[in-house]
């Protein structure tokens, strides 16, 4: 066997050179916000987050206070809950997450924000494994999270959020937004319940994912007074020279043509108005 030892050593050395080195800890010192790219196993720094100032978010005072306090506690190393922001479209769910992150960092509590895309949820366990080696407090954020019938990723997410032998890293919190309260179409839940041998168990399996979020924060459509408050806040922030009566009349017409009143509609109106006033 002695004459085989040099050959085996050379083979082992060659295999070691060919094998990629094990991934190290992710570098979170480059920025306060990142986007997860699982194909490369890297975090892309985001120099400037596209966000709205927290004071401009109108009509969401209660949920804003709850999410801000939960995030502050987490940034200070205290117990905090994963959060699901669900409800009407365009009412500031994702804007609130980004605004809260900026607000907490401005208060001197260094907190990293990592966005993971919906289609990459299956790689969340890999991301968490990489983040275990870091000490910085981290918010993982998934915008517009939902699942369809053929998706199996929701089972992996359930295990990551509340379960599994390793559990969620203590320095990581998960925030998600969705238009659906239970993250799945109602007909998907009802259909599976109607065809299952034990309907109750089928329903529980589908809705139990939502139970992994300690905070359920609901966002609902706004009335006209709240819509006007949104418009006026944006107009004041941009110092637009227009009287309140004209501003409201044009904002009401804009909302009528869109068939909805929301924070997104208000922002789109202000974008249009800003351009018109500048010409």
N, C-alpha and C positions, 0 to 999 in steps of 0.2 A: 504493500500500500504506500510505502514511502515514496516510490517513484511517481505515484499519481498526485501527491500532495501539491507540487508546484503547478501542475495543470489545473487542479481544482481551485487553487488560489487565484490564478490568472482569470479563470472563468468568473469567480465571485467578484473580483475587482472590476471586470468588464460589465457585469450586470449592475453593479452599484453605480457605475458611471452612466449607464443607460437609463436607470430608473430616475424619475423626477424626485427632487428633494421633497420631504414632507412639508406641507404648508405651515408657515409660521403664523404668529398672531397678526391680525390685521392692524395696519397703521391708522389710528384715528386722530393723529396730531395735525394732519394737513388741513382740516376744515371742521366745521360744526355740522355739516350735512353731507350725506353720501347717497349714491345709488348702487345697489348690489347687482353685480354682473356674475351670475353663477357659472357661465361658460368658462370664464377666466379665473373665477374664484377670487375676484378683486372688488374693492369698493372704489367707485369713481367719485372724487371730491366734487361738491357743488359750491362754487365760490359765492354765488348769490342766489338765494332761494326765492322763487316767485311766490310772494306772499302778500297778504293784506295786513295792515296794522290792526292789532286786536281791538283798539278803540273804535274802528270803523265797522265792526261786526255788530249789527243791530238786530234786535228781536231774539237774541239767544243768550240773554243775560244769565239765566239760571244755569244752563249747561256750560256756559263759559266759565262761571265761577267754580263749578264742580270739577271740570277738567283741569283748570289751572291749579287748583289746590291739590288734586291728585298728582299732577306732574311735579309740583314743587316738593311734595313729600318724597316722591321717588328720587328726585335730584339730590335731596338731602340725605339719602340713604335710609329713609324710613319705608315701612310697608306701603304698597300702593297696588292698585288693581289694573289689569288689562282693561281697555275701554273699546266699546263698539259704539260708533256714532251712526245712527241709522235714521232714515226718514226721507222727507220730501227732497227732491233734487234741487240743486241750486241754492240751498239755504245755508251754505257756509260750513259744511262738515269738514272737508279737507282744509279749507282756509283756516278753520279754528285750530286744527292740529298744528299747522305750520306757525300760526300766530302765537300759540301757547309756547311752542318750542323757542321761538325768538324772544318772547317775554321772559321766560325762565333764564335763558342765557344772559339777557340784559341785566338780570338781577344778580349776576355773579355766580350762578350755579351752572358749571360747565356740563352741558348735556348734548350728546350727539344724536342726530336724527338720521336714520337709515331707511330709505324707501326701497321696498321690495315689490316688484310688479306682480299682479295677480297670477300671471302664467308661470311665475317662478316660485309659487308657494310651496311646491313639492321639494324645493331645495332649502327650505327654512331650517330643517334640522342641521344641514351642513353649515349654514351661516351661524347658527347658535353655537355649534361646536367650535367654530373659529373664534367666536366672541368670548368664549369662556376664559381664554388666556388674557383678556384685556381687563383693565380696572375701571375704565371710564363708564359712567352711566349712559345707557343707550336706549333710545326709543326706536323701535322698528315700526314702520308705518306702511300699511297697504291701503291704497285708495281704491274705492269701488270694488270691494271684495264680495264675491258671490260665487255660487256653484251651480252647475247644471247636472242633469241626470247621469251623464257619463263620467263626471268627475269623481276621482277617488282621493284627491288631495285633502278634502275636508277631514278625512280620518287622520292623516298625518298632522294636520293643524291641531286637532283635538288633543292628540298625545303631547304635542309640543307645549300647548298653552297650560294644560292642567293634567298631568299624568306622565307616564314614562318613568323608567327607573332613575334617569338622571335629573329630570325636572328642568324647569326653565332656569337659566343662569340668573343669579341674584341681581346682576347689574343690567338686566335687560327687561324692558316692558314692551308690550305689543298693543298698538292702536290701529284700528281699522275703521273704514267708513263703508257704508252700503245703503242702497235704497231699500233693501229687504231686511226686515227685523230678524228673521231666522236664516238669512244668507242663502236661502234656496227658494225657488218658486213655490207658491202655495199649492199649485196643482201637483207638483212633484211629491210634496208631503202627503196630500190627500189621496193621490192615486196609489202610492205605495201602501198607505194605511188601508185602503179599500180592498187591495188584492192580497194582503199579507194574511197568514194564518193567525197571527196575533197582532191585530192592527195597532194596539197601544204601543207595543214594543217597536214597531216600524216607525211610528211617529216620534217616539222618544229618541230613537237613533238619529233621526234627522235634526231635531231641534236641540239636541244636547250640545251641539257645537256652540250655540249662542250662550249656553250656561257657563262656558269657560271664561266669558268676559264678566268681570266683577261689576263693571259699570256699563249700563245701557242708557245711552243719552239720545233721546228722541228729538228730531227736528221736524217741524210741521209747517205747512204753508202759512204765509203771513197775510194779515189783513192790509187794507189800503194805508192805514195810518203808519204801520210799521214799514211798509214799502216806501212811503214818503220820507220817513226818518232815514232809511238807508240812502236814498237818493240825495237828501240834503247833507248827510254826513260826507258822502263822496264829493259833492259839489264844494263844500266848505274846505275839504282837504286839498282840493285843486284850485281853490280861490277863483272859482268861475264867476264871472260878472253877469249875473242873471237874477231877476227878482223872484221871490218865492212863489208867487202866484203863477207866473209863466213856467217856472221850473216844474211845479206840480202838474200843471195842465199837460205839458209835453211828456212828463213821465207817465201820467195816466194813459195817454194815447199810445205810448210805446208799449206799455204792459198789455193794453187791449189787443194790439196787433200781434203780440207774442202769445196771447192766451194764458198768461200766468203772471203772478207777482212773486218775485223771489230776490235774494241777494244777487244772484247771477244776472237776472234781468236788469236790476238796478245798475250794476256795474257796466253792463253792455250799453245801457242808455247813456251813462256818463261818458263812456268812451266815444260814443257818437256825438254827444253834445260838445265835448271838448274839441273834437275835430271841427265841428261846424262853427264854433265860436272863434276858432283860431284862423278861419279863412276870411 
